[in-house]
Amino acid sequence: MTLDLVEPGQTVWIVALEGDAGLVQRLLEFGLLEGDAIEVIGRAPLGDPIEIRCGQSRLSLRRREAVAVTVSPVNSGRPLA
């Protein structure tokens, strides 16, 4: 599942960052790391951007950026990074 499909209020684990090198680098600079938990806080009225919480930071990602983040539900256990 990718981050763009996660509903507000859900917490998920980051499994992988995929896409072109520039996008992956940008996501890493935002602090999104494989194995970290993130919470989807909300969405803009038309679904773009998506607001997330990663650690103590709040970020807004465009849908095309969120598609590059593969996630798994927290209740499935911590992923092996």
Residue pairs with C-beta under 8 A, 6 or more apart in sequence:
1 12
1 70
1 71
1 72
1 73
2 66
2 67
2 68
2 69
2 70
2 71
3 12
3 38
3 40
3 50
3 52
3 61
3 66
3 67
3 69
3 70
3 71
4 50
4 63
4 66
4 67
6 12
6 40
6 71
7 40
8 40
8 41
8 42
8 43
9 39
9 40
10 39
10 40
10 73
11 37
11 38
11 39
11 40
11 74
12 37
12 38
12 39
12 40
12 71
12 72
12 73
12 74
13 35
13 36
13 37
13 71
13 72
13 73
13 74
13 76
13 78
13 79
14 32
14 33
14 34
14 35
14 36
14 37
14 38
14 69
14 70
14 71
14 79
15 34
15 70
15 71
15 72
15 79
16 34
16 69
16 70
17 24
17 27
17 28
17 32
17 34
17 68
17 69
17 70
18 24
18 68
18 69
18 70
19 67
19 68
23 65
23 68
24 68
26 65
27 65
27 68
27 69
30 54
30 57
30 59
31 54
31 55
31 57
31 59
32 38
32 54
32 59
32 69
33 81
34 79
34 81
35 78
35 79
35 80
35 81
36 54
36 55
37 74
38 52
38 53
38 54
38 71
39 52
39 53
40 50
40 51
40 52
41 51
41 52
41 53
41 58
42 50
42 51
43 49
43 50
43 51
44 50
47 63
48 62
48 63
49 60
49 61
49 62
49 63
50 60
50 61
50 62
50 63
50 66
51 58
51 59
51 60
52 58
52 59
52 60
52 61
53 59
61 69
72 79
